[in-house]
Amino acid sequence: MSERPQEMTVATAFAGMRTAVPVVFRAGCPDCRGRFELGAGALRLAIGASSRTTFYSFTCPECGSAVRKPAGERIVELLTGGGVRTLRLHSTV
């Protein structure tokens, strides 16, 4: 007698998964000195050819200033892993 493979439902497939927790990043504004947490959707990451052209940016939720900060390798890794939208900058020669 051959055994029939058990059919898997969507509910069965996802039974062991937990709900995803949104990633938040701590940030500070150099203008108003505010400290806050931002979701990935509030940040933008630009990756350039050098460390001088790689940065992340956001709008301060407290004063509305446009903030731009340098992003080293570790920051790039954390932001991309956390779902921040990334723009790769290309130089023209």
Jmol script that loads the backbone (N, CA, C; Angstrom):
load data "model"
ATOM      1  N   MET A   1       0.844  -1.165   0.000  1.00  0.00           N
ATOM      2  CA  MET A   1       0.000   0.000   0.000  1.00  0.00           C
ATOM      3  C   MET A   1       0.900   1.242   0.000  1.00  0.00           C
ATOM      4  N   SER A   2       0.688   2.164  -0.925  1.00  0.00           N
ATOM      5  CA  SER A   2       1.511   3.366  -1.001  1.00  0.00           C
ATOM      6  C   SER A   2       0.909   4.469  -0.142  1.00  0.00           C
ATOM      7  N   GLU A   3       1.797   5.220   0.508  1.00  0.00           N
ATOM      8  CA  GLU A   3       1.321   6.328   1.335  1.00  0.00           C
ATOM      9  C   GLU A   3       1.190   7.569   0.482  1.00  0.00           C
ATOM     10  N   ARG A   4       0.153   8.267   0.698  1.00  0.00           N
ATOM     11  CA  ARG A   4      -0.102   9.505  -0.022  1.00  0.00           C
ATOM     12  C   ARG A   4       0.540  10.662   0.761  1.00  0.00           C
ATOM     13  N   PRO A   5       1.304  11.543   0.075  1.00  0.00           N
ATOM     14  CA  PRO A   5       1.916  12.660   0.798  1.00  0.00           C
ATOM     15  C   PRO A   5       0.837  13.538   1.426  1.00  0.00           C
ATOM     16  N   GLN A   6       1.134  14.000   2.627  1.00  0.00           N
ATOM     17  CA  GLN A   6       0.173  14.845   3.332  1.00  0.00           C
ATOM     18  C   GLN A   6       0.108  16.206   2.637  1.00  0.00           C
ATOM     19  N   GLU A   7      -1.104  16.644   2.360  1.00  0.00           N
ATOM     20  CA  GLU A   7      -1.267  17.953   1.735  1.00  0.00           C
ATOM     21  C   GLU A   7      -1.019  19.029   2.771  1.00  0.00           C
ATOM     22  N   MET A   8      -0.355  20.082   2.340  1.00  0.00           N
ATOM     23  CA  MET A   8      -0.037  21.159   3.268  1.00  0.00           C
ATOM     24  C   MET A   8      -0.901  22.373   2.947  1.00  0.00           C
ATOM     25  N   THR A   9      -1.566  22.884   3.948  1.00  0.00           N
ATOM     26  CA  THR A   9      -2.361  24.087   3.782  1.00  0.00           C
ATOM     27  C   THR A   9      -1.502  25.304   4.118  1.00  0.00           C
ATOM     28  N   VAL A  10      -1.983  26.456   3.754  1.00  0.00           N
ATOM     29  CA  VAL A  10      -1.259  27.689   4.075  1.00  0.00           C
ATOM     30  C   VAL A  10      -1.123  27.825   5.589  1.00  0.00           C
ATOM     31  N   ALA A  11      -2.169  27.520   6.320  1.00  0.00           N
ATOM     32  CA  ALA A  11      -2.129  27.627   7.779  1.00  0.00           C
ATOM     33  C   ALA A  11      -1.071  26.688   8.354  1.00  0.00           C
ATOM     34  N   THR A  12      -0.939  25.488   7.802  1.00  0.00           N
ATOM     35  CA  THR A  12       0.063  24.540   8.281  1.00  0.00           C
ATOM     36  C   THR A  12       1.465  25.039   7.962  1.00  0.00           C
ATOM     37  N   ALA A  13       1.648  25.582   6.774  1.00  0.00           N
ATOM     38  CA  ALA A  13       2.966  26.056   6.349  1.00  0.00           C
ATOM     39  C   ALA A  13       3.475  27.194   7.233  1.00  0.00           C
ATOM     40  N   PHE A  14       2.587  28.043   7.696  1.00  0.00           N
ATOM     41  CA  PHE A  14       2.993  29.196   8.491  1.00  0.00           C
ATOM     42  C   PHE A  14       2.772  29.017   9.985  1.00  0.00           C
ATOM     43  N   ALA A  15       2.406  27.842  10.419  1.00  0.00           N
ATOM     44  CA  ALA A  15       2.093  27.597  11.827  1.00  0.00           C
ATOM     45  C   ALA A  15       3.254  27.878  12.759  1.00  0.00           C
ATOM     46  N   GLY A  16       4.468  27.592  12.346  1.00  0.00           N
ATOM     47  CA  GLY A  16       5.619  27.787  13.222  1.00  0.00           C
ATOM     48  C   GLY A  16       6.202  29.186  13.190  1.00  0.00           C
ATOM     49  N   MET A  17       5.707  30.044  12.315  1.00  0.00           N
ATOM     50  CA  MET A  17       6.272  31.390  12.183  1.00  0.00           C
ATOM     51  C   MET A  17       5.695  32.330  13.228  1.00  0.00           C
ATOM     52  N   ARG A  18       6.499  33.256  13.620  1.00  0.00           N
ATOM     53  CA  ARG A  18       6.062  34.292  14.545  1.00  0.00           C
ATOM     54  C   ARG A  18       5.805  35.562  13.755  1.00  0.00           C
ATOM     55  N   THR A  19       5.085  36.485  14.340  1.00  0.00           N
ATOM     56  CA  THR A  19       4.844  37.748  13.654  1.00  0.00           C
ATOM     57  C   THR A  19       6.133  38.556  13.598  1.00  0.00           C
ATOM     58  N   ALA A  20       6.307  39.268  12.524  1.00  0.00           N
ATOM     59  CA  ALA A  20       7.505  40.086  12.345  1.00  0.00           C
ATOM     60  C   ALA A  20       7.370  41.379  13.137  1.00  0.00           C
ATOM     61  N   VAL A  21       8.444  41.755  13.801  1.00  0.00           N
ATOM     62  CA  VAL A  21       8.462  42.993  14.560  1.00  0.00           C
ATOM     63  C   VAL A  21       9.087  44.058  13.671  1.00  0.00           C
ATOM     64  N   PRO A  22       8.431  45.203  13.516  1.00  0.00           N
ATOM     65  CA  PRO A  22       9.016  46.251  12.682  1.00  0.00           C
ATOM     66  C   PRO A  22      10.361  46.714  13.250  1.00  0.00           C
ATOM     67  N   VAL A  23      11.305  46.978  12.364  1.00  0.00           N
ATOM     68  CA  VAL A  23      12.628  47.448  12.771  1.00  0.00           C
ATOM     69  C   VAL A  23      12.550  48.953  12.972  1.00  0.00           C
ATOM     70  N   VAL A  24      13.136  49.425  14.066  1.00  0.00           N
ATOM     71  CA  VAL A  24      13.237  50.869  14.301  1.00  0.00           C
ATOM     72  C   VAL A  24      14.694  51.221  14.544  1.00  0.00           C
ATOM     73  N   PHE A  25      15.050  52.413  14.146  1.00  0.00           N
ATOM     74  CA  PHE A  25      16.412  52.904  14.283  1.00  0.00           C
ATOM     75  C   PHE A  25      16.407  54.152  15.152  1.00  0.00           C
ATOM     76  N   ARG A  26      17.369  54.234  16.050  1.00  0.00           N
ATOM     77  CA  ARG A  26      17.518  55.438  16.861  1.00  0.00           C
ATOM     78  C   ARG A  26      18.263  56.476  16.048  1.00  0.00           C
ATOM     79  N   ALA A  27      17.801  57.704  16.156  1.00  0.00           N
ATOM     80  CA  ALA A  27      18.434  58.782  15.398  1.00  0.00           C
ATOM     81  C   ALA A  27      18.380  60.060  16.225  1.00  0.00           C
ATOM     82  N   GLY A  28      19.160  61.016  15.810  1.00  0.00           N
ATOM     83  CA  GLY A  28      19.179  62.314  16.467  1.00  0.00           C
ATOM     84  C   GLY A  28      19.307  63.419  15.446  1.00  0.00           C
ATOM     85  N   CYS A  29      18.746  64.561  15.775  1.00  0.00           N
ATOM     86  CA  CYS A  29      18.803  65.722  14.889  1.00  0.00           C
ATOM     87  C   CYS A  29      19.881  66.681  15.379  1.00  0.00           C
ATOM     88  N   PRO A  30      20.824  67.049  14.512  1.00  0.00           N
ATOM     89  CA  PRO A  30      21.866  67.991  14.924  1.00  0.00           C
ATOM     90  C   PRO A  30      21.343  69.423  15.093  1.00  0.00           C
ATOM     91  N   ASP A  31      20.195  69.732  14.494  1.00  0.00           N
ATOM     92  CA  ASP A  31      19.648  71.093  14.592  1.00  0.00           C
ATOM     93  C   ASP A  31      18.908  71.332  15.908  1.00  0.00           C
ATOM     94  N   CYS A  32      17.917  70.483  16.214  1.00  0.00           N
ATOM     95  CA  CYS A  32      17.106  70.690  17.415  1.00  0.00           C
ATOM     96  C   CYS A  32      17.555  69.814  18.583  1.00  0.00           C
ATOM     97  N   ARG A  33      18.521  68.924  18.338  1.00  0.00           N
ATOM     98  CA  ARG A  33      19.046  67.992  19.341  1.00  0.00           C
ATOM     99  C   ARG A  33      18.017  66.964  19.816  1.00  0.00           C
ATOM    100  N   GLY A  34      16.945  66.807  19.036  1.00  0.00           N
ATOM    101  CA  GLY A  34      15.927  65.817  19.370  1.00  0.00           C
ATOM    102  C   GLY A  34      16.458  64.405  19.195  1.00  0.00           C
ATOM    103  N   ARG A  35      15.962  63.494  20.010  1.00  0.00           N
ATOM    104  CA  ARG A  35      16.293  62.065  19.921  1.00  0.00           C
ATOM    105  C   ARG A  35      14.995  61.317  19.717  1.00  0.00           C
ATOM    106  N   PHE A  36      14.986  60.352  18.786  1.00  0.00           N
ATOM    107  CA  PHE A  36      13.750  59.663  18.437  1.00  0.00           C
ATOM    108  C   PHE A  36      14.065  58.346  17.759  1.00  0.00           C
ATOM    109  N   GLU A  37      13.038  57.577  17.484  1.00  0.00           N
ATOM    110  CA  GLU A  37      13.160  56.318  16.746  1.00  0.00           C
ATOM    111  C   GLU A  37      12.413  56.463  15.432  1.00  0.00           C
ATOM    112  N   LEU A  38      13.016  55.939  14.362  1.00  0.00           N
ATOM    113  CA  LEU A  38      12.423  56.013  13.031  1.00  0.00           C
ATOM    114  C   LEU A  38      12.282  54.616  12.449  1.00  0.00           C
ATOM    115  N   GLY A  39      11.209  54.389  11.730  1.00  0.00           N
ATOM    116  CA  GLY A  39      11.039  53.145  11.008  1.00  0.00           C
ATOM    117  C   GLY A  39      11.848  53.174   9.729  1.00  0.00           C
ATOM    118  N   ALA A  40      12.029  52.015   9.130  1.00  0.00           N
ATOM    119  CA  ALA A  40      12.831  51.909   7.903  1.00  0.00           C
ATOM    120  C   ALA A  40      12.300  52.807   6.796  1.00  0.00           C
ATOM    121  N   GLY A  41      10.998  52.998   6.732  1.00  0.00           N
ATOM    122  CA  GLY A  41      10.410  53.830   5.682  1.00  0.00           C
ATOM    123  C   GLY A  41      10.732  55.308   5.797  1.00  0.00           C
ATOM    124  N   ALA A  42      11.200  55.752   6.958  1.00  0.00           N
ATOM    125  CA  ALA A  42      11.519  57.165   7.160  1.00  0.00           C
ATOM    126  C   ALA A  42      12.962  57.499   6.800  1.00  0.00           C
ATOM    127  N   LEU A  43      13.756  56.489   6.500  1.00  0.00           N
ATOM    128  CA  LEU A  43      15.174  56.685   6.194  1.00  0.00           C
ATOM    129  C   LEU A  43      15.475  56.372   4.740  1.00  0.00           C
ATOM    130  N   ARG A  44      16.501  57.005   4.198  1.00  0.00           N
ATOM    131  CA  ARG A  44      17.013  56.709   2.867  1.00  0.00           C
ATOM    132  C   ARG A  44      18.510  56.520   2.987  1.00  0.00           C
ATOM    133  N   LEU A  45      19.044  55.554   2.260  1.00  0.00           N
ATOM    134  CA  LEU A  45      20.477  55.282   2.258  1.00  0.00           C
ATOM    135  C   LEU A  45      21.008  55.475   0.848  1.00  0.00           C
ATOM    136  N   ALA A  46      22.072  56.253   0.720  1.00  0.00           N
ATOM    137  CA  ALA A  46      22.738  56.450  -0.574  1.00  0.00           C
ATOM    138  C   ALA A  46      24.141  55.874  -0.462  1.00  0.00           C
ATOM    139  N   ILE A  47      24.468  54.953  -1.358  1.00  0.00           N
ATOM    140  CA  ILE A  47      25.782  54.319  -1.350  1.00  0.00           C
ATOM    141  C   ILE A  47      26.570  54.823  -2.544  1.00  0.00           C
ATOM    142  N   GLY A  48      27.652  55.524  -2.247  1.00  0.00           N
ATOM    143  CA  GLY A  48      28.499  56.079  -3.291  1.00  0.00           C
ATOM    144  C   GLY A  48      29.773  55.286  -3.468  1.00  0.00           C
ATOM    145  N   ALA A  49      30.670  55.819  -4.257  1.00  0.00           N
ATOM    146  CA  ALA A  49      31.929  55.149  -4.573  1.00  0.00           C
ATOM    147  C   ALA A  49      32.925  55.211  -3.415  1.00  0.00           C
ATOM    148  N   SER A  50      32.717  56.105  -2.469  1.00  0.00           N
ATOM    149  CA  SER A  50      33.649  56.236  -1.346  1.00  0.00           C
ATOM    150  C   SER A  50      32.864  56.499  -0.057  1.00  0.00           C
ATOM    151  N   SER A  51      33.585  56.521   1.045  1.00  0.00           N
ATOM    152  CA  SER A  51      32.932  56.803   2.324  1.00  0.00           C
ATOM    153  C   SER A  51      32.412  58.239   2.369  1.00  0.00           C
ATOM    154  N   ARG A  52      33.001  59.113   1.600  1.00  0.00           N
ATOM    155  CA  ARG A  52      32.545  60.514   1.567  1.00  0.00           C
ATOM    156  C   ARG A  52      31.220  60.675   0.845  1.00  0.00           C
ATOM    157  N   THR A  53      30.887  59.714  -0.022  1.00  0.00           N
ATOM    158  CA  THR A  53      29.634  59.812  -0.788  1.00  0.00           C
ATOM    159  C   THR A  53      28.617  58.761  -0.363  1.00  0.00           C
ATOM    160  N   THR A  54      28.823  58.153   0.793  1.00  0.00           N
ATOM    161  CA  THR A  54      27.866  57.183   1.326  1.00  0.00           C
ATOM    162  C   THR A  54      27.253  57.780   2.585  1.00  0.00           C
ATOM    163  N   PHE A  55      25.923  57.902   2.588  1.00  0.00           N
ATOM    164  CA  PHE A  55      25.248  58.581   3.689  1.00  0.00           C
ATOM    165  C   PHE A  55      23.812  58.088   3.820  1.00  0.00           C
ATOM    166  N   TYR A  56      23.208  58.406   4.946  1.00  0.00           N
ATOM    167  CA  TYR A  56      21.777  58.162   5.113  1.00  0.00           C
ATOM    168  C   TYR A  56      21.124  59.490   5.446  1.00  0.00           C
ATOM    169  N   SER A  57      19.844  59.581   5.154  1.00  0.00           N
ATOM    170  CA  SER A  57      19.141  60.838   5.390  1.00  0.00           C
ATOM    171  C   SER A  57      17.728  60.567   5.878  1.00  0.00           C
ATOM    172  N   PHE A  58      17.177  61.579   6.536  1.00  0.00           N
ATOM    173  CA  PHE A  58      15.804  61.523   7.036  1.00  0.00           C
ATOM    174  C   PHE A  58      15.355  62.944   7.345  1.00  0.00           C
ATOM    175  N   THR A  59      14.077  63.107   7.556  1.00  0.00           N
ATOM    176  CA  THR A  59      13.518  64.387   7.976  1.00  0.00           C
ATOM    177  C   THR A  59      13.233  64.296   9.461  1.00  0.00           C
ATOM    178  N   CYS A  60      13.717  65.256  10.220  1.00  0.00           N
ATOM    179  CA  CYS A  60      13.513  65.254  11.662  1.00  0.00           C
ATOM    180  C   CYS A  60      12.018  65.378  11.963  1.00  0.00           C
ATOM    181  N   PRO A  61      11.459  64.429  12.713  1.00  0.00           N
ATOM    182  CA  PRO A  61      10.034  64.492  13.032  1.00  0.00           C
ATOM    183  C   PRO A  61       9.692  65.598  14.029  1.00  0.00           C
ATOM    184  N   GLU A  62      10.696  66.170  14.692  1.00  0.00           N
ATOM    185  CA  GLU A  62      10.433  67.212  15.683  1.00  0.00           C
ATOM    186  C   GLU A  62      10.512  68.619  15.105  1.00  0.00           C
ATOM    187  N   CYS A  63      11.531  68.890  14.262  1.00  0.00           N
ATOM    188  CA  CYS A  63      11.682  70.251  13.733  1.00  0.00           C
ATOM    189  C   CYS A  63      11.531  70.344  12.213  1.00  0.00           C
ATOM    190  N   GLY A  64      11.484  69.195  11.526  1.00  0.00           N
ATOM    191  CA  GLY A  64      11.298  69.190  10.077  1.00  0.00           C
ATOM    192  C   GLY A  64      12.558  69.402   9.265  1.00  0.00           C
ATOM    193  N   SER A  65      13.716  69.468   9.901  1.00  0.00           N
ATOM    194  CA  SER A  65      14.981  69.656   9.176  1.00  0.00           C
ATOM    195  C   SER A  65      15.341  68.414   8.371  1.00  0.00           C
ATOM    196  N   ALA A  66      15.942  68.645   7.220  1.00  0.00           N
ATOM    197  CA  ALA A  66      16.495  67.546   6.429  1.00  0.00           C
ATOM    198  C   ALA A  66      17.849  67.207   7.029  1.00  0.00           C
ATOM    199  N   VAL A  67      18.041  65.959   7.427  1.00  0.00           N
ATOM    200  CA  VAL A  67      19.271  65.532   8.089  1.00  0.00           C
ATOM    201  C   VAL A  67      19.997  64.544   7.187  1.00  0.00           C
ATOM    202  N   ARG A  68      21.296  64.736   7.061  1.00  0.00           N
ATOM    203  CA  ARG A  68      22.138  63.845   6.263  1.00  0.00           C
ATOM    204  C   ARG A  68      23.364  63.495   7.094  1.00  0.00           C
ATOM    205  N   LYS A  69      23.620  62.193   7.273  1.00  0.00           N
ATOM    206  CA  LYS A  69      24.739  61.744   8.101  1.00  0.00           C
ATOM    207  C   LYS A  69      25.557  60.705   7.345  1.00  0.00           C
ATOM    208  N   PRO A  70      26.883  60.684   7.586  1.00  0.00           N
ATOM    209  CA  PRO A  70      27.728  59.689   6.916  1.00  0.00           C
ATOM    210  C   PRO A  70      27.371  58.283   7.376  1.00  0.00           C
ATOM    211  N   ALA A  71      27.546  57.316   6.485  1.00  0.00           N
ATOM    212  CA  ALA A  71      27.250  55.918   6.801  1.00  0.00           C
ATOM    213  C   ALA A  71      28.462  55.055   6.505  1.00  0.00           C
ATOM    214  N   GLY A  72      29.088  54.550   7.552  1.00  0.00           N
ATOM    215  CA  GLY A  72      30.201  53.620   7.395  1.00  0.00           C
ATOM    216  C   GLY A  72      29.665  52.231   7.071  1.00  0.00           C
ATOM    217  N   GLU A  73      30.571  51.282   6.949  1.00  0.00           N
ATOM    218  CA  GLU A  73      30.192  49.916   6.561  1.00  0.00           C
ATOM    219  C   GLU A  73      29.159  49.302   7.501  1.00  0.00           C
ATOM    220  N   ARG A  74      29.354  49.470   8.803  1.00  0.00           N
ATOM    221  CA  ARG A  74      28.431  48.870   9.774  1.00  0.00           C
ATOM    222  C   ARG A  74      27.039  49.488   9.676  1.00  0.00           C
ATOM    223  N   ILE A  75      26.965  50.799   9.510  1.00  0.00           N
ATOM    224  CA  ILE A  75      25.673  51.479   9.372  1.00  0.00           C
ATOM    225  C   ILE A  75      24.978  51.014   8.100  1.00  0.00           C
ATOM    226  N   VAL A  76      25.718  50.898   7.010  1.00  0.00           N
ATOM    227  CA  VAL A  76      25.142  50.412   5.748  1.00  0.00           C
ATOM    228  C   VAL A  76      24.566  49.009   5.949  1.00  0.00           C
ATOM    229  N   GLU A  77      25.317  48.163   6.622  1.00  0.00           N
ATOM    230  CA  GLU A  77      24.868  46.791   6.881  1.00  0.00           C
ATOM    231  C   GLU A  77      23.582  46.772   7.710  1.00  0.00           C
ATOM    232  N   LEU A  78      23.528  47.582   8.764  1.00  0.00           N
ATOM    233  CA  LEU A  78      22.339  47.625   9.619  1.00  0.00           C
ATOM    234  C   LEU A  78      21.121  48.177   8.886  1.00  0.00           C
ATOM    235  N   LEU A  79      21.323  49.254   8.139  1.00  0.00           N
ATOM    236  CA  LEU A  79      20.194  49.873   7.436  1.00  0.00           C
ATOM    237  C   LEU A  79      19.657  48.979   6.327  1.00  0.00           C
ATOM    238  N   THR A  80      20.542  48.390   5.537  1.00  0.00           N
ATOM    239  CA  THR A  80      20.059  47.522   4.458  1.00  0.00           C
ATOM    240  C   THR A  80      19.386  46.281   5.035  1.00  0.00           C
ATOM    241  N   GLY A  81      19.950  45.724   6.113  1.00  0.00           N
ATOM    242  CA  GLY A  81      19.349  44.565   6.761  1.00  0.00           C
ATOM    243  C   GLY A  81      18.006  44.875   7.388  1.00  0.00           C
ATOM    244  N   GLY A  82      17.805  46.140   7.745  1.00  0.00           N
ATOM    245  CA  GLY A  82      16.548  46.557   8.361  1.00  0.00           C
ATOM    246  C   GLY A  82      15.506  47.030   7.375  1.00  0.00           C
ATOM    247  N   GLY A  83      15.799  46.922   6.079  1.00  0.00           N
ATOM    248  CA  GLY A  83      14.793  47.258   5.070  1.00  0.00           C
ATOM    249  C   GLY A  83      14.758  48.697   4.602  1.00  0.00           C
ATOM    250  N   VAL A  84      15.797  49.471   4.885  1.00  0.00           N
ATOM    251  CA  VAL A  84      15.839  50.866   4.432  1.00  0.00           C
ATOM    252  C   VAL A  84      16.065  50.892   2.923  1.00  0.00           C
ATOM    253  N   ARG A  85      15.301  51.725   2.233  1.00  0.00           N
ATOM    254  CA  ARG A  85      15.471  51.850   0.789  1.00  0.00           C
ATOM    255  C   ARG A  85      16.838  52.414   0.465  1.00  0.00           C
ATOM    256  N   THR A  86      17.476  51.828  -0.535  1.00  0.00           N
ATOM    257  CA  THR A  86      18.853  52.161  -0.871  1.00  0.00           C
ATOM    258  C   THR A  86      18.968  52.661  -2.302  1.00  0.00           C
ATOM    259  N   LEU A  87      19.765  53.683  -2.464  1.00  0.00           N
ATOM    260  CA  LEU A  87      20.063  54.249  -3.783  1.00  0.00           C
ATOM    261  C   LEU A  87      21.567  54.107  -4.001  1.00  0.00           C
ATOM    262  N   ARG A  88      21.952  53.478  -5.097  1.00  0.00           N
ATOM    263  CA  ARG A  88      23.378  53.351  -5.424  1.00  0.00           C
ATOM    264  C   ARG A  88      23.752  54.491  -6.356  1.00  0.00           C
ATOM    265  N   LEU A  89      24.742  55.266  -5.943  1.00  0.00           N
ATOM    266  CA  LEU A  89      25.194  56.401  -6.737  1.00  0.00           C
ATOM    267  C   LEU A  89      26.311  55.960  -7.660  1.00  0.00           C
ATOM    268  N   HIS A  90      26.234  56.342  -8.917  1.00  0.00           N
ATOM    269  CA  HIS A  90      27.263  55.995  -9.893  1.00  0.00           C
ATOM    270  C   HIS A  90      27.919  57.285 -10.365  1.00  0.00           C
ATOM    271  N   SER A  91      29.233  57.257 -10.471  1.00  0.00           N
ATOM    272  CA  SER A  91      29.926  58.446 -10.966  1.00  0.00           C
ATOM    273  C   SER A  91      30.146  58.299 -12.458  1.00  0.00           C
ATOM    274  N   THR A  92      30.133  59.428 -13.139  1.00  0.00           N
ATOM    275  CA  THR A  92      30.415  59.422 -14.570  1.00  0.00           C
ATOM    276  C   THR A  92      31.839  59.906 -14.764  1.00  0.00           C
ATOM    277  N   VAL A  93      32.556  59.228 -15.598  1.00  0.00           N
ATOM    278  CA  VAL A  93      33.967  59.546 -15.804  1.00  0.00           C
ATOM    279  C   VAL A  93      34.148  60.263 -17.103  1.00  0.00           C
TER     280      VAL A  93
END
end "model"
wireframe off; spacefill off
backbone 0.3
color backbone group
